[in-house]
């Protein structure tokens, strides 16, 4: 008799497609971003199919998506191994802190893995802040700091 118990696994990996651009393509970040979004949404670019090929060597972040027993859904979203951070799986962010008694807020930029939780972003932000302005560290522990919302940086 076949078991009624199942487990669905998931991993994160990078996938790529290389597209030939017309010779007259304006090679600015803004234009390339526009073309990339259009190609991704349309599934086609300049007569070329947009089919991403997985890069299996980039596989990371093994997780149990769900496990079902005889009674239905049991467990879900269980990390098995932590996802790493590589250049293809990062997002850039910027944030600022307003320190009481100072006119200008402290500005920092940092990177996190794509899909990072708010707690991961905040930890990376605080780490970047301490690296940028270690002399201001005492203010952070006093709780008198006003933080601006973190902003994702285009790119």
C-alpha positions as a printed Julia matrix, in Angstrom:
155×3 Matrix{Float64}:
  0.0    0.0     0.0
  1.29   3.45   -0.94
  2.02   5.84    1.96
 -0.24   8.86    2.33
  2.58  10.86    3.88
  4.46  13.33    1.68
  7.17  15.95    2.02
  7.75  18.76   -0.5
 11.28  20.18   -0.6
 12.39  23.51   -2.01
 15.71  25.17   -2.81
 16.77  28.59   -4.04
 18.87  28.78   -7.17
 19.8   31.25   -9.85
 18.56  30.95  -13.42
 19.81  32.92  -16.42
 18.94  33.82  -19.99
 21.23  35.72  -22.38
 19.51  37.91  -24.94
 21.03  39.53  -28.03
 20.41  43.28  -28.01
 19.92  45.37  -31.15
 23.0   47.42  -32.11
 21.17  50.69  -31.46
 20.2   49.77  -27.88
 20.79  52.61  -25.44
 23.1   51.03  -22.84
 21.93  53.0   -19.8
 20.8   51.29  -16.59
 17.32  52.81  -16.92
 16.82  51.54  -20.47
 18.27  48.1   -19.74
 16.01  47.73  -16.68
 13.01  48.69  -18.82
 13.99  46.13  -21.49
 14.64  43.41  -18.87
 11.22  43.94  -17.27
  9.51  43.93  -20.66
 11.31  40.74  -21.77
 10.53  38.99  -18.48
  6.84  39.97  -18.58
  6.37  39.17  -22.29
  8.43  35.96  -22.3
  9.9   37.19  -25.58
 12.44  39.81  -26.62
 13.2   40.88  -30.17
 12.06  37.49  -31.54
 13.91  35.52  -28.86
 12.14  33.35  -26.3
 12.94  34.26  -22.72
 13.58  30.87  -21.09
 15.68  30.91  -17.96
 18.18  28.07  -17.55
 18.84  26.99  -13.96
 22.38  27.17  -12.65
 22.35  24.11  -10.4
 25.7   24.98   -8.85
 23.99  27.94   -7.18
 21.52  25.7    -5.33
 21.18  26.65   -1.66
 18.66  27.19    1.1
 17.19  23.69    1.31
 13.84  23.83    3.07
 10.81  21.67    3.72
  7.94  23.51    2.03
  5.34  21.24    3.6
  4.94  17.79    5.08
  1.55  16.07    5.0
  0.4   13.16    7.08
 -2.68  11.01    6.73
 -4.77  13.74    8.35
 -3.71  16.42    5.88
 -1.28  19.3     6.23
  1.1   18.9     9.12
  4.22  21.07    9.0
  5.35  23.79    6.64
  8.19  26.25    6.01
 10.97  24.42    7.87
 14.52  25.57    6.98
 16.98  22.7     6.6
 20.06  24.71    5.58
 20.55  28.45    5.66
 20.65  30.25    2.34
 23.97  31.85    1.48
 24.5   35.25   -0.06
 26.1   35.44   -3.49
 26.31  38.35   -5.9
 23.28  37.11   -7.86
 21.09  36.77   -4.78
 21.54  40.2    -3.2
 19.53  43.38   -2.97
 20.96  46.77   -2.07
 19.35  48.98    0.57
 19.97  52.36    2.13
 18.8   53.84    5.39
 19.44  56.69    7.76
 19.47  57.38   11.49
 18.67  60.71   13.1
 20.79  61.09   16.19
 19.37  63.54   18.76
 21.53  66.64   18.92
 22.95  66.18   15.41
 21.69  68.14   12.4
 22.36  65.55    9.7
 21.19  61.92    9.86
 23.78  59.19    9.42
 23.35  57.6     5.97
 24.4   54.0     5.29
 23.99  51.48    2.5
 24.11  47.69    2.79
 23.2   44.46    1.03
 20.97  41.56    2.05
 19.94  38.35    0.38
 16.88  38.57   -1.84
 13.79  37.77    0.17
 15.41  38.74    3.47
 13.07  39.24    6.42
 12.68  42.65    8.03
 14.74  41.4    10.97
 17.6   40.37    8.63
 17.48  43.78    6.93
 17.5   45.59   10.26
 20.46  43.53   11.49
 22.4   44.29    8.29
 21.45  47.96    8.63
 22.7   48.15   12.23
 25.9   46.34   11.26
 26.5   48.85    8.44
 25.72  51.74   10.77
 28.24  50.53   13.35
 30.85  50.02   10.62
 30.17  53.49    9.19
 29.98  55.41   12.42
 31.32  53.35   15.32
 31.67  56.5    17.4
 27.87  56.8    17.4
 27.34  53.27   18.77
 26.5   54.53   22.29
 23.46  56.35   20.93
 22.07  53.1    19.54
 22.08  51.43   22.94
 20.35  54.39   24.61
 17.15  54.02   22.56
 17.0   57.72   21.63
 17.47  57.02   17.94
 14.85  57.76   15.31
 15.14  55.44   12.32
 13.84  56.29    8.86
 12.23  53.42    6.91
 14.72  51.29    4.99
 14.66  51.89    1.24
 15.62  49.38   -1.44
 18.17  50.82   -3.85
 17.48  50.23   -7.54
 20.02  48.09   -9.26
